[in-house]
Amino acid sequence: MGRLFGTDGVRGVANADLTAELALGLSVAAAHVLGEAGTFEGHRPVAVVGRDPRASGEFLEAAVVAGLASAGVDVQLVGVLPTPAVAHLTGALGADLGVMLSASHNAMPDNGIKFFARGGHKLADELEDRIESVYEEHRTGAPWQRPTGAGVGRVTTYDQGLDQYVAHLLGVLPNRLDGLKIVLDEAHGAASRVSPEAFARAGAEIITIGAKPDGLNINDGCGSTHLELLKAAVVEHGADFGVAHDGDADRCLAVDHTGAEVDGDQILAVLALAMREHGTLRADTVVATVMSNLGFKLAMEREGLAFVQTAVGDRYVLESMKQHGFALGGEQSGHVIILDHATTGDGTLTGLLLAARVAETGRSLAELAGVMERLPQVLINVPDVDKTRVDTSAELSAAVTEAERELGETGRVLLRSSGTEPLVRVMVEAADIDQARSVAGRLADVVKSALG
């Protein structure tokens, strides 16, 4: 797997790349590293452990629990809940560590491990590097220091997590959702119970699809990576709009009443204006990534809002927000972080706040999202190439230079290796969709030939 930690924890094919042994070893290493860092000083450590519904999460959860308890950490099992719920509960319960087992939007055979520090915050890069280093040291022969007797961790089930998290979400809403009809696509994932419960208790009439997880159907033709079912359902039911989550519900995309997609950039734009109106958009600034559509930047400038760009990955958005004290940030893919109320992207919270804005203004989502015009953008994922050479290939560099010359000031090119999957992403923006497709297709061919 190369470096174990990517941009969003450790991921791989469950029971092939991500084995029970790896999950156990990383959990023990995390306990040791956080102990060395003083996180557990003066008290018996506690961890919150949750997962999405993937079948592999059952054995991986057992391995993580075994690792933590064997290292002297008490474990609170919260069961199947969204990633942001596990992060929230880590903070709310005063735990020293949170662990989420999920591969987010990836297909069912994959799984992943994300660690949260005290307060529900993602671990800093240096802590992840140290965990990986300690894991490798002990995997190759150095013995663990193991507690015995009363020193081993105890494992209990925490049944109040869902209700506690839903209460938190409802406490954030500025107004109720009465009168709205909303279709929810839960991707057969971790929010299949949470999201319908929250929207219904907020007053919305809801229709749910993709809300019957069986351990094998997560993200299968549904959710934020497959919007076709949601688009059809919104139109069929005459709904005001639809909301789609991914497998662990840290993302939110939407569909307006006509069946048109509303992406993360548009959601950010709508929420930015709402927060400015309510006086909660600190420094009148929004943080987004280099993948954001040029139309988003132009819209923010037109509205008098500042726009800060980061590298791709919600962790980098979050780092910038925390460093400068900004309140709102996110990604085109639907990761939206409202830092006053969440420590990570929260798809259910985002959907609720989007619905609250529709209810508050009486305007349709289509009208609200029209604050920005998306320039044509083509994204091609090129699999089975050496993504480590994307920044060093002379052939690829020359092709990018030529593409940028052709597009001029009316477009842009972005090539990057995925942080969670073995592929290279080719993104091209242009004023004309045909030109964007042509340039992106040629660059994808070069990626295949140069890096294949």
Backbone torsions as a table, in degrees:
resi	resn	phi	psi	omega
1	MET	NA	1.2	-176.9
2	GLY	68.5	-142.2	173.0
3	ARG	-62.9	129.6	-173.4
4	LEU	-66.3	-46.5	-176.4
5	PHE	-84.7	125.8	172.9
6	GLY	-100.6	-153.3	-178.2
7	THR	-74.3	-14.4	-178.5
8	ASP	-142.9	59.7	178.1
9	GLY	85.0	-157.1	-179.1
10	VAL	-106.8	125.9	180.0
11	ARG	-132.7	156.2	174.5
12	GLY	174.1	179.0	176.9
13	VAL	-68.7	122.8	-177.2
14	ALA	-63.1	133.3	179.2
15	ASN	74.4	5.6	172.4
16	ALA	-121.4	-71.2	173.6
17	ASP	-79.4	-49.7	-177.8
18	LEU	-99.3	95.5	-175.9
19	THR	-97.9	168.3	175.3
20	ALA	-61.3	-38.3	179.7
21	GLU	-63.2	-41.2	179.3
22	LEU	-66.6	-44.6	-180.0
23	ALA	-60.7	-42.8	178.6
24	LEU	-64.7	-47.2	-177.8
25	GLY	-63.5	-41.3	178.6
26	LEU	-65.1	-37.1	179.8
27	SER	-66.1	-42.9	175.9
28	VAL	-62.9	-44.2	179.7
29	ALA	-61.5	-41.6	179.1
30	ALA	-61.3	-41.9	178.9
31	ALA	-62.8	-42.9	179.9
32	HIS	-66.0	-44.3	-177.0
33	VAL	-65.9	-44.8	179.7
34	LEU	-67.3	-32.0	174.5
35	GLY	-65.0	-43.3	177.5
36	GLU	-62.2	-33.8	-177.5
37	ALA	-78.3	-1.9	177.5
38	GLY	89.4	5.2	-178.6
39	THR	-62.0	-34.9	-175.4
40	PHE	-97.3	7.1	-170.7
41	GLU	-58.8	126.3	173.0
42	GLY	84.1	2.5	179.3
43	HIS	-155.1	165.4	178.2
44	ARG	-79.2	125.6	-173.5
45	PRO	-72.4	150.0	179.5
46	VAL	-130.7	138.6	177.3
47	ALA	-124.8	143.8	171.5
48	VAL	-101.6	129.8	-178.6
49	VAL	-125.4	125.7	176.8
50	GLY	-135.4	174.1	-178.0
51	ARG	-156.5	165.4	169.3
52	ASP	-89.8	179.3	-170.3
53	PRO	-80.7	3.7	-177.9
54	ARG	-52.9	140.9	178.7
55	ALA	-55.8	-40.6	-178.1
56	SER	-66.3	-20.1	178.4
57	GLY	-64.4	-23.3	-179.1
58	GLU	-67.3	-48.7	-179.8
59	PHE	-76.9	-31.0	178.4
60	LEU	-68.8	-37.1	175.4
61	GLU	-60.5	-44.0	179.0
62	ALA	-60.5	-39.4	-179.8
63	ALA	-67.9	-43.5	179.0
64	VAL	-62.4	-44.9	179.6
65	VAL	-61.8	-43.4	178.6
66	ALA	-60.9	-43.1	179.6
67	GLY	-63.3	-47.4	-178.5
68	LEU	-65.0	-47.1	-178.1
69	ALA	-64.0	-36.7	178.8
70	SER	-67.6	-20.0	177.6
71	ALA	-94.9	7.3	176.2
72	GLY	89.5	17.9	-179.4
73	VAL	-101.8	127.6	173.1
74	ASP	-73.9	139.7	-174.5
75	VAL	-118.3	132.5	171.3
76	GLN	-107.9	113.1	179.8
77	LEU	-87.3	119.8	-179.0
78	VAL	-104.1	-4.0	175.1
79	GLY	77.4	-151.5	-176.8
80	VAL	-81.0	109.7	179.0
81	LEU	-147.7	157.8	177.0
82	PRO	-63.2	155.6	175.5
83	THR	-52.3	-48.5	-179.5
84	PRO	-64.0	-25.6	176.1
85	ALA	-68.5	-42.2	177.7
86	VAL	-63.9	-41.4	176.9
87	ALA	-62.1	-44.6	180.0
88	HIS	-62.3	-45.6	-178.0
89	LEU	-67.9	-32.0	175.5
90	THR	-57.9	-42.5	177.2
91	GLY	-74.2	-46.6	-174.3
92	ALA	-64.8	-32.9	-179.4
93	LEU	-90.2	1.2	179.9
94	GLY	67.2	28.0	-179.2
95	ALA	-74.2	157.4	179.9
96	ASP	-87.8	-17.4	-172.6
97	LEU	-156.7	142.4	172.3
98	GLY	-123.9	146.3	177.6
99	VAL	-133.3	127.3	176.1
100	MET	-119.0	129.2	177.2
101	LEU	-102.0	108.4	-179.2
102	SER	-168.7	151.0	169.4
103	ALA	-112.0	23.9	170.3
104	SER	56.4	-116.0	-176.3
105	HIS	-87.5	-4.4	-178.0
106	ASN	-65.9	162.1	178.9
107	ALA	-65.2	162.1	-172.9
108	MET	-54.3	-39.6	-177.2
109	PRO	-61.9	-22.4	178.9
110	ASP	-80.7	159.4	167.4
111	ASN	-152.3	175.5	-176.5
112	GLY	-157.7	166.8	177.0
113	ILE	-128.1	125.1	173.0
114	LYS	-117.2	135.9	176.0
115	PHE	-106.6	140.4	173.5
116	PHE	-118.8	139.9	176.2
117	ALA	-83.9	178.3	178.2
118	ARG	-53.9	138.0	-176.8
119	GLY	90.7	-7.6	179.3
120	GLY	85.2	20.2	-178.9
121	HIS	-93.8	145.6	176.0
122	LYS	-63.6	148.4	-179.2
123	LEU	-68.5	144.7	174.4
124	ALA	-67.1	155.1	-178.4
125	ASP	-54.9	-40.4	-176.6
126	GLU	-67.0	-32.4	176.8
127	LEU	-71.1	-40.4	175.7
128	GLU	-61.1	-42.7	178.4
129	ASP	-61.5	-40.3	-179.2
130	ARG	-67.8	-40.1	177.4
131	ILE	-60.6	-45.5	179.5
132	GLU	-62.6	-40.6	179.9
133	SER	-64.8	-44.9	-179.8
134	VAL	-66.2	-39.5	176.9
135	TYR	-58.6	-45.8	-178.9
136	GLU	-65.6	-39.0	179.5
137	GLU	-59.0	-46.0	-175.7
138	HIS	-80.8	-26.8	176.3
139	ARG	-65.5	-29.9	-176.8
140	THR	-95.6	10.6	169.7
141	GLY	134.8	-24.7	-179.2
142	ALA	-69.1	126.7	-174.6
143	PRO	-73.3	146.9	173.1
144	TRP	-74.6	151.7	167.5
145	GLN	-89.4	116.1	-172.6
146	ARG	-113.9	132.3	174.2
147	PRO	-73.7	158.4	177.0
148	THR	-131.8	172.3	176.8
149	GLY	57.0	-131.9	-178.5
150	ALA	-69.3	-7.2	-178.5
151	GLY	-78.4	-16.1	-179.2
152	VAL	-74.2	154.3	-178.5
153	GLY	-72.5	151.6	176.1
154	ARG	-105.1	148.8	-175.8
155	VAL	-118.9	124.5	177.9
156	THR	-132.0	160.3	177.0
157	THR	-100.0	131.8	178.2
158	TYR	-107.4	104.2	-172.1
159	ASP	-86.6	-10.3	-174.6
160	GLN	-89.3	2.5	-172.4
161	GLY	-60.0	-45.2	-177.6
162	LEU	-62.5	-50.1	-179.1
163	ASP	-63.4	-38.4	-179.6
164	GLN	-65.4	-40.8	179.7
165	TYR	-69.4	-43.5	178.6
166	VAL	-61.9	-40.7	177.2
167	ALA	-60.7	-39.3	176.4
168	HIS	-61.2	-46.5	-179.5
169	LEU	-60.5	-46.0	-178.0
170	LEU	-66.8	-30.0	178.5
171	GLY	-69.1	-19.5	-179.5
172	VAL	-84.1	-28.4	-172.7
173	LEU	-61.2	132.6	178.7
174	PRO	-79.2	-19.8	-179.3
175	ASN	-159.0	164.1	-178.4
176	ARG	-80.4	171.1	-174.8
177	LEU	-112.7	19.6	-177.8
178	ASP	-56.6	137.6	177.9
179	GLY	94.1	-9.6	179.6
180	LEU	-95.1	138.4	171.4
181	LYS	-108.4	120.8	-171.9
182	ILE	-130.6	133.0	173.1
183	VAL	-94.3	131.3	179.5
184	LEU	-114.2	125.0	174.0
185	ASP	-107.5	111.7	-172.8
186	GLU	-94.8	4.4	176.3
187	ALA	59.7	23.0	-174.3
188	HIS	48.7	40.3	-171.5
189	GLY	-118.7	-154.7	-169.3
190	ALA	-70.4	-19.4	-178.6
191	ALA	-98.1	13.0	-174.0
192	SER	-60.5	-26.8	174.5
193	ARG	-100.3	-41.4	-173.1
194	VAL	-63.4	-52.5	-172.0
195	SER	-64.0	-50.2	176.9
196	PRO	-58.2	-38.6	178.9
197	GLU	-62.2	-45.3	-177.6
198	ALA	-66.7	-45.9	-179.0
199	PHE	-65.7	-40.8	-179.8
200	ALA	-65.9	-43.2	179.8
201	ARG	-68.3	-21.6	176.3
202	ALA	-81.9	-5.8	174.2
203	GLY	109.6	-4.1	-177.8
204	ALA	-79.1	149.5	166.4
205	GLU	-84.8	125.0	-172.8
206	ILE	-121.5	146.4	168.7
207	ILE	-121.1	128.3	-177.7
208	THR	-110.7	140.5	168.9
209	ILE	-130.8	160.2	179.7
210	GLY	59.7	35.7	-175.8
211	ALA	-120.5	29.7	178.6
212	LYS	-128.2	69.2	-177.9
213	PRO	-65.4	137.8	176.0
214	ASP	-123.2	11.0	-179.5
215	GLY	92.2	-18.8	-175.6
216	LEU	-118.7	-15.7	-171.3
217	ASN	-104.4	10.1	-178.7
218	ILE	-59.8	131.7	179.4
219	ASN	62.2	11.2	-174.1
220	ASP	-82.8	93.6	178.8
221	GLY	70.1	18.4	-177.7
222	CYS	-147.2	178.1	178.1
223	GLY	82.0	-168.7	-170.9
224	SER	-68.3	-16.4	178.0
225	THR	-95.0	-4.9	179.2
226	HIS	-142.9	87.1	-170.7
227	LEU	-87.3	-0.7	-173.2
228	GLU	-60.0	-44.8	-179.5
229	LEU	-63.9	-40.5	179.8
230	LEU	-65.2	-44.1	179.0
231	LYS	-58.0	-45.6	-179.8
232	ALA	-65.1	-40.3	-177.6
233	ALA	-68.0	-39.2	179.2
234	VAL	-60.8	-46.6	-179.9
235	VAL	-66.7	-44.0	-177.9
236	GLU	-60.1	-42.2	-175.6
237	HIS	-91.2	-0.4	-178.2
238	GLY	60.8	36.4	-177.3
239	ALA	-75.5	159.0	176.3
240	ASP	-68.4	-37.6	174.8
241	PHE	-172.8	177.4	178.2
242	GLY	-130.4	155.6	179.9
243	VAL	-127.5	134.8	178.7
244	ALA	-123.4	135.0	174.0
245	HIS	-110.0	169.9	170.9
246	ASP	-101.9	-171.8	-170.9
247	GLY	-58.3	-35.7	179.6
248	ASP	-108.9	6.2	172.8
249	ALA	59.9	34.5	168.6
250	ASP	-95.8	2.8	177.7
251	ARG	-120.8	157.5	173.6
252	CYS	-146.4	122.9	166.2
253	LEU	-118.9	164.7	-175.9
254	ALA	-136.7	165.9	177.4
255	VAL	-134.4	128.2	-179.4
256	ASP	-79.3	-178.6	-172.0
257	HIS	-66.2	-16.9	178.7
258	THR	-89.1	-7.0	-175.6
259	GLY	93.5	6.3	179.7
260	ALA	-83.0	140.3	-179.9
261	GLU	-69.3	141.1	171.0
262	VAL	-118.9	108.6	-171.9
263	ASP	-87.9	-177.5	-176.4
264	GLY	-62.4	-33.9	177.3
265	ASP	-63.2	-45.5	-179.4
266	GLN	-66.9	-39.2	176.8
267	ILE	-62.1	-44.0	176.8
268	LEU	-58.0	-43.0	-179.1
269	ALA	-62.7	-44.8	179.6
270	VAL	-62.1	-47.2	-178.3
271	LEU	-68.1	-34.5	178.9
272	ALA	-61.1	-45.0	-179.9
273	LEU	-68.1	-37.9	177.6
274	ALA	-63.8	-44.2	-178.8
275	MET	-67.8	-36.9	176.3
276	ARG	-62.1	-43.1	-179.7
277	GLU	-61.2	-34.8	-178.7
278	HIS	-90.0	0.1	177.4
279	GLY	76.0	22.6	-178.1
280	THR	-111.4	1.3	179.1
281	LEU	-90.8	90.0	-173.6
282	ARG	-61.2	135.5	179.7
283	ALA	60.2	15.5	-178.8
284	ASP	46.8	46.9	-174.1
285	THR	-129.8	140.2	174.6
286	VAL	-119.7	139.5	177.9
287	VAL	-106.6	131.1	177.4
288	ALA	-144.8	-178.0	-174.8
289	THR	-107.1	174.9	179.4
290	VAL	-66.8	-12.2	177.2
291	MET	-82.9	-10.2	-179.2
292	SER	-61.1	142.3	179.8
293	ASN	-63.1	141.8	178.2
294	LEU	-57.3	-29.8	178.1
295	GLY	-62.6	-29.8	177.4
296	PHE	-66.6	-46.2	179.1
297	LYS	-60.4	-44.6	-179.6
298	LEU	-63.3	-38.5	179.5
299	ALA	-66.2	-43.2	179.4
300	MET	-63.3	-41.2	177.9
301	GLU	-62.9	-41.5	-179.7
302	ARG	-64.8	-33.5	-179.2
303	GLU	-86.9	1.0	178.2
304	GLY	78.2	23.1	178.5
305	LEU	-106.1	144.8	178.2
306	ALA	-82.7	152.7	-175.5
307	PHE	-133.6	117.3	179.0
308	VAL	-107.3	129.5	-179.3
309	GLN	-103.1	144.7	176.0
310	THR	-129.9	176.5	171.0
311	ALA	-65.6	163.7	-179.6
312	VAL	-69.7	136.4	-178.7
313	GLY	127.5	127.7	-176.6
314	ASP	-64.8	-22.4	177.4
315	ARG	-64.5	-34.2	179.8
316	TYR	-76.1	-34.4	173.0
317	VAL	-61.2	-46.7	-178.4
318	LEU	-63.5	-41.8	178.9
319	GLU	-58.7	-44.5	179.5
320	SER	-64.6	-41.8	179.6
321	MET	-61.9	-45.7	-178.2
322	LYS	-68.3	-38.4	-178.0
323	GLN	-64.4	-38.2	-173.5
324	HIS	-108.4	-0.5	177.1
325	GLY	77.3	25.1	179.1
326	PHE	-81.0	157.2	-173.3
327	ALA	-103.5	-20.9	-172.8
328	LEU	-136.2	134.7	176.3
329	GLY	-161.3	167.5	178.5
330	GLY	172.9	-172.4	-176.8
331	GLU	-126.2	156.6	177.6
332	GLN	-58.4	-29.7	-178.7
333	SER	-69.9	-9.1	177.6
334	GLY	109.4	-0.7	170.2
335	HIS	-71.4	114.8	177.6
336	VAL	-125.6	128.2	-177.5
337	ILE	-113.6	119.6	172.8
338	ILE	-108.7	96.8	-163.1
339	LEU	-67.1	-23.0	177.8
340	ASP	-69.1	-18.4	-173.2
341	HIS	-128.8	-5.3	-178.0
342	ALA	-154.2	149.9	179.3
343	THR	-98.9	-1.3	-179.4
344	THR	-150.8	175.1	174.7
345	GLY	-59.0	136.5	-177.1
346	ASP	-134.4	102.9	-175.1
347	GLY	-67.0	-38.1	179.7
348	THR	-68.3	-44.6	177.3
349	LEU	-60.1	-43.7	179.8
350	THR	-60.9	-46.8	179.1
351	GLY	-61.6	-40.6	178.2
352	LEU	-63.5	-43.5	-179.6
353	LEU	-69.1	-34.4	175.5
354	LEU	-64.0	-44.7	178.0
355	ALA	-63.5	-39.4	179.1
356	ALA	-62.2	-36.0	178.6
357	ARG	-68.1	-40.4	176.6
358	VAL	-61.8	-46.0	-179.3
359	ALA	-65.2	-39.6	-177.1
360	GLU	-67.0	-42.1	-173.7
361	THR	-89.0	-22.5	-173.9
362	GLY	72.3	9.9	179.0
363	ARG	-98.8	152.0	178.9
364	SER	-71.6	158.3	176.1
365	LEU	-61.9	-36.6	178.5
366	ALA	-59.1	-42.4	180.0
367	GLU	-68.0	-44.1	179.8
368	LEU	-62.8	-44.2	-178.7
369	ALA	-68.0	-18.5	179.3
370	GLY	-69.0	-0.6	175.9
371	VAL	-61.1	-24.1	177.0
372	MET	-126.9	146.2	175.8
373	GLU	-106.2	120.2	-179.7
374	ARG	-76.5	122.6	171.5
375	LEU	-72.7	146.5	178.6
376	PRO	-52.5	129.3	-176.2
377	GLN	-137.3	127.1	-179.4
378	VAL	-116.3	128.4	178.9
379	LEU	-121.0	124.2	177.8
380	ILE	-120.6	125.2	175.1
381	ASN	-92.4	124.1	-179.1
382	VAL	-108.7	105.5	-177.0
383	PRO	-87.0	170.6	171.6
384	ASP	59.2	42.2	174.6
385	VAL	-129.4	166.4	179.7
386	ASP	-82.9	91.2	-174.0
387	LYS	-68.2	-15.6	-179.8
388	THR	-70.5	-16.4	-177.5
389	ARG	-102.2	11.9	-175.7
390	VAL	-62.9	-28.3	-178.2
391	ASP	-97.2	-2.8	-175.1
392	THR	-119.3	-7.5	-178.3
393	SER	-74.8	120.4	179.0
394	ALA	-65.9	-38.6	179.6
395	GLU	-62.5	-42.6	180.0
396	LEU	-69.1	-40.0	178.3
397	SER	-60.5	-42.2	179.6
398	ALA	-65.1	-38.9	179.4
399	ALA	-66.1	-39.2	178.4
400	VAL	-65.6	-43.7	178.6
401	THR	-58.6	-43.1	179.0
402	GLU	-65.7	-40.3	179.0
403	ALA	-64.7	-42.0	179.2
404	GLU	-65.4	-35.7	176.6
405	ARG	-64.1	-41.3	-179.9
406	GLU	-65.5	-40.5	-177.4
407	LEU	-76.4	-30.5	-178.6
408	GLY	62.2	-141.0	-177.0
409	GLU	-87.0	-0.4	-177.0
410	THR	-92.8	3.0	-179.0
411	GLY	-163.4	-174.9	179.0
412	ARG	-157.0	164.3	-178.9
413	VAL	-126.2	138.3	175.2
414	LEU	-139.9	123.2	174.2
415	LEU	-116.6	133.2	177.2
416	ARG	-153.3	151.0	174.9
417	SER	-83.8	140.4	178.8
418	SER	-66.5	140.8	177.2
419	GLY	-84.8	-10.7	-175.8
420	THR	-126.0	-8.9	-177.4
421	GLU	-138.2	156.6	-178.4
422	PRO	-81.9	70.9	-179.5
423	LEU	-157.4	166.5	176.1
424	VAL	-113.1	134.7	179.7
425	ARG	-99.7	129.8	177.0
426	VAL	-111.9	117.9	179.5
427	MET	-120.8	131.1	178.1
428	VAL	-131.7	130.2	172.8
429	GLU	-112.4	142.4	177.4
430	ALA	-156.1	160.9	178.2
431	ALA	-67.7	-24.2	-177.7
432	ASP	-118.5	128.6	-175.9
433	ILE	-64.1	-36.4	179.6
434	ASP	-64.6	-39.9	177.4
435	GLN	-65.6	-41.6	179.3
436	ALA	-60.9	-43.4	179.4
437	ARG	-65.4	-41.0	-179.0
438	SER	-63.9	-47.9	-178.9
439	VAL	-65.4	-43.1	-179.4
440	ALA	-63.5	-40.9	179.4
441	GLY	-62.7	-43.4	179.1
442	ARG	-64.2	-41.3	179.7
443	LEU	-66.8	-37.4	177.7
444	ALA	-61.9	-38.7	177.7
445	ASP	-63.8	-40.1	179.5
446	VAL	-66.9	-39.5	177.1
447	VAL	-58.3	-44.0	179.7
448	LYS	-62.9	-44.1	-177.1
449	SER	-74.8	-36.4	-175.7
450	ALA	-81.2	-33.0	-173.8
451	LEU	-113.3	-3.7	-177.1
452	GLY	-74.7	NA	NA
